[in-house]
Amino acid sequence: MAKSQKAYFGLPYIVSLILTIIPFTHWVLSGVTRILRGHVIAGVLNLIPAVNFVFWILDLITMVTQKDITYWA
């Protein structure tokens, strides 16, 4: 069986992709995910709205291409 990557708390890929597309859920979930994965500074920066837009674009790209959020996560 192929290796399965889970972006948000072990949720399936399609659910994580939908949650990434919605700005408010992305704002909360990606900040918490980054903090839980050990990148506290990136998690706190993700909670700043202007910086969150950059993380949102990067996360959308990596969710489609790599099926997981990978930049500072």
C-alpha positions in Angstrom: 0.0 0.0 0.0 1.3 3.5 -0.8 2.4 5.8 1.9 -0.4 8.1 2.9 0.4 11.7 4.0 -2.1 13.6 6.1 -2.0 17.4 6.3 -4.4 18.2 9.1 -4.6 15.9 12.1 -4.7 12.7 10.1 -7.7 13.7 8.0 -7.9 12.3 4.4 -6.4 14.3 1.6 -9.6 15.6 0.0 -10.9 16.9 3.4 -7.6 18.6 4.1 -7.6 20.1 0.6 -11.1 21.5 1.2 -10.1 22.9 4.6 -7.0 24.5 3.0 -9.1 26.3 0.3 -11.4 27.9 3.0 -9.4 30.8 4.3 -10.7 30.8 7.9 -10.2 27.1 8.5 -6.7 27.3 6.9 -5.8 30.2 9.2 -6.6 28.2 12.3 -5.6 24.7 11.3 -2.3 25.5 9.6 -1.2 27.6 12.5 -2.0 24.8 15.0 -0.4 22.2 12.7 2.8 24.1 12.4 3.0 24.6 16.1 2.3 20.9 16.7 5.0 19.9 14.2 7.6 21.9 16.1 7.7 25.1 14.0 6.4 27.5 16.7 7.7 30.7 15.0 6.0 29.8 11.7 2.8 28.9 13.5 2.7 32.2 15.3 3.5 34.1 12.0 0.7 32.1 10.4 -1.7 33.8 12.8 -0.9 37.3 11.4 -3.4 38.0 8.6 -0.9 39.6 6.2 1.6 36.8 6.5 -1.1 34.2 6.5 -1.9 35.1 2.9 1.6 34.0 1.9 1.3 30.7 3.8 -2.1 30.2 2.3 -0.8 30.4 -1.3 2.2 28.1 -0.4 -0.1 25.6 1.3 -2.5 25.5 -1.6 0.4 24.7 -4.0 1.9 22.1 -1.8 -1.5 20.4 -1.0 -2.1 20.0 -4.7 1.4 18.9 -5.6 2.6 17.0 -2.5 -0.7 16.2 -0.7 0.7 17.8 2.5 1.6 21.2 3.9 5.4 21.1 3.8 6.8 24.7 4.1 7.7 25.2 7.7 5.3 22.6 8.9 
